[in-house]
Every structure is written in structure tokens, then in C-alpha cells.
Amino acid sequence: MELLCLMSCLMVVAVGSLEQAMLDALIMDRVGFVKLLIDNGMTMNRFLTVSRLEELYNTQQGPTDNFLHHLVEDVKQNHIPKGYRVSLIDVGQVIEYLIGGAYRSKYTRKHFRAYYNHLHTHCMVSDHGRVTSLRNHSFHLGSPGQSMSWKEQVLYTQDPKEAQQQSSKLGDSSLVVFNFNDLFVWAVLQRRQQMALFLWQHGEEAMVRATVACKLYRAMAHEAKQSNMDDTTAEQLKTYSLDFGQLAVDVLDNAFRQNERMAMKLLTSEMEAWSHFTCLQMAVSSRLRPFVSHSCTQMLLTDLWTGRLNMRKNSWFKIILSILMPPAILLLDFKSQAEMSHVPQSQEALQFIWDTGRPEAAQEGHTVTKGQDVEKGSACWERISDPEADTVIPVTTLCLFWTRRLYEFYNTPVVKFMFHTMSYLAFLMLFSYTVLVKMEDRPSTQEWLVIVYIVSTAVEKIREVSV
């Protein structure tokens, strides 16, 4: 038993030494040593803790202009003292400030704040009965073996799933696990370009991480100009932004050559680790024009613009004719669900499609079976002929229900645009007529139409502002 305990302690000390070496390599910006440690089994979800991340953000090595402190001051709109220690919550606020919009960093979310405050305010009793505050206990560690008990050393060095079970026994119910994304963002905010390029190659979601780095560097370059810093700093940050922007374009181009539909799915898939933003949203926010002008992006925008309408020739004529003569909608061609699998749809649209596409009952001589659309991942209904019949009707050749056709037609962006354009032209003609023609004692039909149009437009604008 004593031998087993001794071996466990030696293992913890060895792991702690590797983690300290990893921390020193990151602080000194030694990309080669970091690569060597990662290749030999060092994992980020085991290495990264709150204390180590804060130590990395507050290191004095690297750029000496304290640009991160300038960003924290801009976020807080207050001067911070010289020896101020940047917290992860401050880092989260800086990330939200740089990206903008509705982006929410995981460092500022409620569950992380609760976990962070729990680490700062609660105290733990060591194995020797000595009470030490968590601020000195786990937030300013040189290595896990210096001031942590044996149980806590195992907790910080073992597998995350096992650590979560052990943490519940020790009274910590919410263990936060970090990964390569956290270290990648640190390298970007610290302007360590070579380290950021190396960390970008590890982990998942390479394209979205490249667009995130492009956005962060671009916003940092703008802040550097606004802060009257050295011009070389702003130009350097702009160059870094262009480098990651080109990486994002290269990844998109490679994915598009291999599988066009999957590449378009990558553009519109929401990334949970990045506040449910999409690559396309991040690229537009960072003004990455080569990314937006790529053939994959333009094809996706075209599919979003035309919706499920299968328009090849005389598209404008068909749309105008269908608006003026609604029965002509039933003669239009629509794309199947498999052809539109890469286009995001709202939950209301999916529910309407399901309700209208599902047959209520099986007809005589046919059996209705539920199949699975492989590309879409959602259920679809097939009608299989009687076994005695010679032919089988495939699901792609079944006609859409007329209610579904109407719904898809009037919810297509190009149809909405044409409908509003034609309505506005009709309004201008009626308005010109009511202005030029002598008014009667009672409002004419044309005047009532103009009044209704103006009132409905005003109500719609009020609704948009209120929402």
C-alpha cells in the first residue's frame, strides 16, 4: 500500500514538472518546446486551469507596451493601476468588446462567474489541517506540487471526467474544462503570432478560429490607432489579421473542392464554443472580403436568396407572373429537402414543412412508411406502392402539397423583394394620381388604398423599432 502511494506521488510530481515546463515554454514563447510537449501527450484540458490562464495573461514577458491593459481600460472606461492583475472575466469583456454584436464570451457567462467567485471566496482545508485561502491555494501556483494537497494534485492532473467526479466529492460541483481555443485566444490577444499559428493547427473548427483571429486582430489594430500608439503596432496587427484571413479562405477553398454542400454547411453551422456564431457571420463582421466573395459563399447566398424555388431560365418573369396570378405557383419547380440541406431554416418553417408534408392516413393499396433523409437528418415520408404493382414512386418525385408550395413561395427572399417592389411602385402611381387629380368630397378608392398603405407601413416600422 505504501509503495502504491509512493508511486502515485511520483507520478503526480512528474506530471507537475511537465506542466511547469509547458507553462514556462508558453511564457517564453518557445513554439518548438510547446510542440514537443504536445506531441508527447500533453493535453490542454488537463493542463489549463484558471490560475495558469491568468498567469499567462499577466506575464511580463513578450510585448512590453501592455496593450491588453489598454484594452481593459477601454472596456472598464476607467484607469487601472500599474500592478493590476487581469482576470479571466476582464479577458471575456475584452473579447466581447473586440468582436462586438451579440457575442458572449464564456468567461462572462453566469456559470463561469459563479465558478470563479467560488474559487476566490471559499477556503479549503489541507490534509495537515492547515486552512489556506484559494487565492493563495490554486490561483498563483508555480507547480501543482508546491502548495496543493495530494488529493488536489490528482484532481488537477487526471482525466477531466474523473476530475469532475472527484471535484463533487471535494465540494466543487462545477468544474470548468479549458481547451485549445482558450490558449489560442490568449496567443492572439498577446500578439504572439507564431504561437497563434501553431495553436491554430490543433483542435477543431479551424475555419471559424481563423475568422475569429482575423476579427480580433482587426479590432485590435483599430484600437491601436484610436489609442495613438506606435504606427508599427497597428500595421503589425493588420498584417496578422490578413494572415489569418487568408488561412480562412484557404480552408474554405479546400473544403469546397472536396465537397461543395458540406462546405456550405460549414459556413452556416452555429459554433457552440463561439457564442453560436457562424463562420459567415464572423467573416462579415471582420470585413473579410475574399472570404465573402468566394464561390462557395456566393453559391450559398444565391441559394438563400432564391429559397426552394428552382429557377433556371426566365426567373424574374416566372416570379412576377406568379405574384400577379397566384395559381401559377402550382406550376413552379421546387427543390427537394436534400437539395436544401445546406441552407439553414427556422424552426417554424421546419414545423410547417413537417405538418403539411406528412400524409394523414394511408390510402388503400399503399403503405406509408417513415424514412430518414440522410443529408438533411430529418424525417421524411415515403409512399411505397403495393407489392403487386410494377413501379415504386420515389420520394423525390412526389409533388409538394399546394399549401406547402404557397408557404415556400411567399417566404422566399427574392419573392418578398419583388412583391414589396411592385407594391411600392403601385403606391407611387396611386399617390401621384391622388395628388394630381382634383379631390372629391369623399375619399375615392385610390385614396383609401394610399391611406391603408401608409398606415400599414407606419405600423410595421413601429413594430420593427419595438422589437
N, C-alpha and C positions, 0 to 999 in steps of 0.2 A: 504493500500500500504506500509506504514511504517512497519507494522507487518510482511508482507511478506518479505520485505528486511531484517528485523532483523532475521527472521528465516533462510533465506538464508545465512546470515553471520555466524550465529551459526553453521549451517551445515558445512560450509567451515572450521571453526575453529576446529570442531570435527574431520573432515576428516584429517585436517592437523596434529592434535595431534596423530592420529593413524599412519599416515605416518611417523612422527618423531619417534614414538615408534618402528615402523618397521625398520627404519634406525638404531636406537640405538641397536636393537636386532641383526641386521646383523653385525654391527661393533664389538659388544661384543661376537659374535659367540654363541648366545643363540638360539639353534635349537628349543627348546621347545616353546619359545615365538614366533618365526617365524611361527611355525606350528599352534599355536593358532590364530595368526592374519590372516593367510591364510584361515584357516577353518571358520573364521568369516567374510569372504568376501573381504579380501584384494587381489587385482589383480595387477599383475606386470605391465601390460601395462598402468595402471593408476598411479602406484607408481613410477616406474622407469623414471627418466629424465637424461639428460646429466649431470646436476650438481650432482645428487645423485650418479650416477655411478662413476664419478670422485672422489667424496668424499669417496666412498667405496674403490677405488683403491689407494687412498692416505692416508688411515687411518694409524695411528701409532700403533694401537692395533693388536695383532696377532703375527706372526713370526717377530723377531727383526733383522734378517740378511739382510733385504731389497733385497731379491732375485729378485724381479721384477725390481728393479733399475739396477741390474747386467744384466738382460736380455735386458733392454732398452739400456744400454751402448753397449752391443754386437751388437744390431741392428743398432744403430747410429754410432758404431765404433768410439766413442768419449766419453770422460769423462764428466759426468753430475755433476753439483754442488750438495752440500749436501741437500739443501732445494728445489730441483727440484720437480715440480708438474707434475705428469704423466697425460697425456691427453688420451682421447679415441683413438685418431689417433696413439699415441705411442703404446697403447694396441693392436690395429689392426695390426701394424707392427710386434709386438712380436708374435702374433698368427700366422701370415704368416711365420715368421722365424722358429717357432717351428714345424708347420705342414709341411712346405716346399712344393715343387712341384708347381702346378699351383693354389694353394689355394689362394682365395682373401677374406679377411675379409670385413664385411660390414662397419667397421669403417674406412676403407681406400678407399672406393669407392667414385666416383666423387660426387654423390648426397649428401652423408653424409658430405664430406668435405665442400661442398657449404653451407649446413645447419649449420655446425659447425662454419665456418667462419662468417656466417651471425649472429650467436648468439654473437660472440666475437666483431664484428666490429660495428654493428648497435646499436643505442641508442633508448630508448623508453621514452615517457613522461608519468609520473604517473598521477593519477586523480587529484592531487593537483597542477599540473603544474610543478612539480619538475623533472628535467632531471637527469636520472641515467643511467650509462652505464650497459650493460647487463652482464659485467663481475662481477659487484657487485650486479646486479639485480636478476640474476637467476642462477649464476654458483656457488655461495658459500652460499646457503640457509641453515639456520638451520631448518626452517619450513616454509611452504607456507604463513603463516600469518604474517611474520616479516617485509618483505620489498616489498611485491608484492601488487599491487592494487587488488580491488575486482574482476574485470574482469579477471585479470591474474590468480587469485586464482581459479576461476571457470574453467578456461582453463586447469589448471594443475591437476584438481581433477575430472573432469567429464568424461563421456564416450569418448573413443578415436575418434569415428566418429563425435560426436558433437564437440569435441575439434578441429578437423580438419576444420570444418565449421567455428567455431569461430576464429581460427587462421588466416584463409583467410581474415576475416574482420579486424583483428588487423594488417594485413600486413605480416604475416608469411605464406607463401604458401607451405612450405614443412615440415610438422610435422613428426618427426621420432618417431615411436612407438617401445618400447622395450618389451621383454617378458622373460619367464623363462630361455631361452637359454643364454641371456646376464648375468643374475645373476649366472647361473650355471658355465659359463666360468670364471666369477670373483672368485667364490669359488675355482675352480681348480687352477687358477693362483696364488691365495693367499694361496694355500696349506691347505685349511680348509676342510679336508676330510669328516668329519661328516656332515657339511653343504652341501657339494657337493653331498653326498649320499642322503640327504634328498631332495635337489632340483632336483636331477635326477628322483625322483619318480613323479614329477609334469611336466606337459607339454606333448608334443607329441614327436615321434621319439626317443623312449627310446634306441633302439639298436644303432642307429647312434651316439647318445650323449655319450653312454658308450664307443664306439670306439674312439670318439674324445677325451674324457678324458684320455683314455689309451694312445693315441698318444701324447697328451700334457704332461702328466706325464713322459712318457718315454723320450721325448726330453728334458724336464727339468732336469731329472736325468743325462742325458748325459752332459748337460751344467754345472751342478753342479760339475761333475768330471773334466771337462775341466777348470773350474774356480778355482780349488784347494780348494774347500770349504770342510767343515766337511764331513767325510765319512758317518756319520749317515744321513745327509741330502739326499745324493744320494740314499742310501739304502731305506730311507723312501719313497722317490718319486717312486722308483722302486716297492715297495710294493703297493703303491696306484695305480700304473699302472696295476699291476696284479689283484688287486681287481676289477677294472672296466672292465678289460679284461674278467674276469670270469663272471661278470654280463652280458656282451655282449653275451658270449657263452650260458649262461642260458636262456636269452631271445630268442636267435635263436633256441635253443633246444625245448623250449616250443612252439614256433610258428611252428616249423617243425612237432611236434607231432600233432598239431591241423589241419594244412593244409599245405601240402608239397609245393604245387605250389605257394601259397601266400607267404610262407616263402622265396622261391627262388626269388620271385618278390621283396621282401624287400631288398634282397642283391644287386640288380642291379638298383633299383629305385634311381633317382637323387634327392638329397635333396636340395631344393632351398635355405633354410636357412643356408646351409653349403657349399656354393660356388659350388652347383651342384655336389658335391662328392657323391659317393655311399658308403654303408657300407663295401662292399668288398674292395674298393679302400683304405678306411681308415684302415681296418684291415690289409691289406697287407703292407701299409705304416708303421704301428706300429709294424709289425712283430708279430702279434698275431697268433701264430701257432695253438693253439687249435681251434680258430675260422675258420681258413683256412682248417684245417683237419677235420672239422665236416662233417657228412654225407650229410647235405643239401648243403654245399659249394661244396663238391666233385661231387654230382649229377649235380649241375649247371655247373660246369666246364666240366663235361662229355658231357652234352647237348650242351655247347658252342663248344666243340671240334668236335663233330660229326655233328653239324648243324641239318639240316632237314632230314638227312639220317637215316632211321630206320634200324640200324644194330644190329642184334641179334646173328647170327651164321656166321662164316667164313667171318667176316667183312673185314679183310685185303685182302683176296682172291677176294672178290667182288670189292673192290676199285681198286686193281691192274688190274683186268680183265677189268673194265670199263675204266681205263686210256688207256690201250692198245687197247681196242675195244670200242670206244665211243657209238656205237649202243646199247651196253649192259646197258647203263644208263637208257634207257626207261624201262628196266625190274626191276629196283631197287624200293624198297618201300620208300616212303617219309612220314614224319609226317605231320599232319594237322596243321592249324593255331592255333587251340585250344590247341594242344599238345605242341606248341612252344610259347604260350602266355607269359611264364615267361622268355623267352630269349630276350634280347634287340636286336633290329635290326636298321640298319641305315635308314635314310630317302630315300636314293637311292634304297635300297632293297625293302622297302615297296612300293615305287612308281612303281618299276618294277613288283612286285607281283600283284599290282592292275591293271596295264595296260595289263599284259598277262593273268590274271585270269578273266577279265571281257569279256563276250561274246559281240560281236559287234551287233548282231541282234538276235531277237527271231526267232526260226525255226517254221515251220508250225506244229500245233498240240501241241505246248508247249508255256508256258508263262514264261518269265524271270522276276523274282521279286528280289528286293533288300532286303536282310535281315541283321540282326545285330548279329555278333558273340559276345556272352555275355562275354566270358572270355577275348577275345582279345580287345574288344571295338572298332574294326574297321569293316568296312562294308564288307560283303561277298555276293556272288551272288548264288542264288539257282535256280534250274530249276525244275519247277513243271509240272508234266505230265498233259495231257488233262484230264478234269474231267471225261470223259467217260472211261479212262483207269483204270485198276485194281490196278496198282502199282504206287508208287511215289518214285522217285530217291532221296535219301537224299544227302545233300551237301557234307558229309564226304566221300561218296563213289565215287564221281566224280573224274576222273583221271586228274592229273595235265597236263597242256599243255606241249608239248615237249620242247618248249623254256624255260619255267619256270623250268623244270627238269634240263636242261643243266645249267641254271644260278645257281640254288641251289647246284648242284653237284660241279661245279668248284669253288664256293665261300665257300665251306666247309673247315674249317681249316685242318682237317685230310687229305682231298684230296690234298690241297695245299702242305702239308708237304710231302706226298708220291710222288707227282708229281715232286717237287724240288729234293727230294732224288734220284729218278730214273734218273732225268736229270743229276744230278751231277755224279752219277755212270757211266752213258753213256759218260759224258765228260771225266772222268778219263780214261776210256778204250780207247776212241779216242785219247786222249792226249798221253797215253802210246804208242799207235800204231804209232803215228806220230813221236815220239821221237826215237823209236827202229827201225823203218823201214827206209831204205835209202830214202832220199828226192829226188824228181824228179825236173826237170827244172821248171815245172809249178805246182802250188798248186793243190793237189788232192782234191776230195770231202770231205774226212775226215779232211783235214787241213782247208778247208773253214768252216766246221761245228765248229771246235775248235775256229777259229778266230771269227766267229759270236757269239759264246757263251761267249768268253772273252769280246768282245766289248759290248754286251748287258748287261753283269754283271757290267762292269765299268760304263755304262750309268745309270743303276739302282742305284748303290751306290752313284753316283753324285747327282741323283735326291733325294735320301734319305737325304743326307747331306744338300742340298739346301733347302729342305722343313723343 
